[in-house]
Amino acid sequence: MRKAGLLLGGCVRSWKSVRMASSGVARRDLLANKVALVTASTDGIGLAIARRLAQDGAHVVVSSRKQQNVDRAVAALQGEGLSVTGTVCHVGKAEDRERLVTTLWMDEAREESLKEMLRIKRLGVPEDCAGIVSFLCSEDASYITGETVTVAGGAPSRL
């Protein structure tokens, strides 16, 4: 009986910590020194994600197709004391996507520094994800269930 009580107490404490973390209570800077780019992030789910990432310590770049939406979201989030900037981006346009990625890679020295951290010594491109997605959709992956595949160029990652 005592063991059951101890086990139950541990579960309650774990649940309480998960609930507190998801509600913003006793928040730590889990994402300090990180930059998060969130597209379609001036309203709804995108805005909620941008807010949460900034609350967790990341500098967030919000984006939308319309400047007035970007300005409104940036003002609201900065008004909450969060580290946020914004840019106009229509993700359906290649030139906008390219410009957006250029908000992240500030200079060649930073890019080279990031490459050095990766075991594969290069930055990823969208095609790096395409092969694994195709594999997972194929019959070759028919016996794979519930796995997480990290496509990260050898960078350490935690899920």
Solvent accessible surface area in square Angstrom, and as a share of the most:
residue,aa,sasa,rsa
1,M,208,0.93
2,R,191,0.70
3,K,171,0.73
4,A,58,0.45
5,G,44,0.42
6,L,109,0.54
7,L,129,0.64
8,L,118,0.58
9,G,22,0.21
10,G,26,0.25
11,C,73,0.43
12,V,87,0.50
13,R,161,0.59
14,S,65,0.42
15,W,157,0.55
16,K,105,0.44
17,S,66,0.42
18,V,85,0.49
19,R,123,0.45
20,M,57,0.25
21,A,53,0.41
22,S,71,0.46
23,S,75,0.48
24,G,27,0.26
25,V,79,0.46
26,A,81,0.63
27,R,68,0.25
28,R,170,0.62
29,D,98,0.51
30,L,97,0.48
31,L,49,0.24
32,A,45,0.35
33,N,157,0.80
34,K,117,0.50
35,V,61,0.35
36,A,17,0.13
37,L,53,0.27
38,V,16,0.09
39,T,56,0.33
40,A,79,0.61
41,S,0,0.00
42,T,8,0.04
43,D,102,0.53
44,G,50,0.48
45,I,141,0.72
46,G,11,0.10
47,L,28,0.14
48,A,56,0.43
49,I,81,0.41
50,A,0,0.00
51,R,68,0.25
52,R,81,0.30
53,L,46,0.23
54,A,8,0.06
55,Q,68,0.30
56,D,10,0.05
57,G,27,0.26
58,A,1,0.01
59,H,57,0.25
60,V,0,0.00
61,V,9,0.05
62,V,0,0.00
63,S,0,0.00
64,S,14,0.09
65,R,158,0.57
66,K,106,0.45
67,Q,95,0.42
68,Q,117,0.52
69,N,37,0.19
70,V,3,0.01
71,D,75,0.39
72,R,127,0.46
73,A,2,0.01
74,V,24,0.14
75,A,65,0.51
76,A,48,0.37
77,L,0,0.00
78,Q,91,0.40
79,G,69,0.67
80,E,87,0.39
81,G,66,0.64
82,L,27,0.13
83,S,59,0.38
84,V,3,0.02
85,T,63,0.37
86,G,31,0.30
87,T,21,0.12
88,V,39,0.22
89,C,4,0.03
90,H,61,0.27
91,V,75,0.43
92,G,56,0.53
93,K,100,0.43
94,A,59,0.46
95,E,115,0.51
96,D,21,0.11
97,R,107,0.39
98,E,126,0.57
99,R,104,0.38
100,L,6,0.03
101,V,67,0.39
102,T,88,0.51
103,T,56,0.33
104,L,40,0.20
105,W,74,0.26
106,M,129,0.57
107,D,79,0.41
108,E,142,0.63
109,A,75,0.58
110,R,93,0.34
111,E,48,0.22
112,E,89,0.40
113,S,60,0.39
114,L,37,0.18
115,K,47,0.20
116,E,117,0.53
117,M,132,0.59
118,L,27,0.13
119,R,183,0.67
120,I,88,0.45
121,K,106,0.45
122,R,100,0.36
123,L,38,0.19
124,G,61,0.59
125,V,75,0.43
126,P,111,0.70
127,E,122,0.55
128,D,47,0.25
129,C,62,0.37
130,A,57,0.44
131,G,48,0.46
132,I,48,0.24
133,V,83,0.48
134,S,73,0.47
135,F,78,0.32
136,L,75,0.37
137,C,107,0.64
138,S,43,0.28
139,E,147,0.66
140,D,120,0.62
141,A,7,0.05
142,S,81,0.52
143,Y,208,0.79
144,I,72,0.36
145,T,109,0.64
146,G,87,0.83
147,E,123,0.55
148,T,92,0.54
149,V,69,0.40
150,T,70,0.41
151,V,66,0.38
152,A,35,0.27
153,G,27,0.26
154,G,29,0.28
155,A,33,0.25
156,P,118,0.74
157,S,62,0.40
158,R,229,0.83
159,L,164,0.82
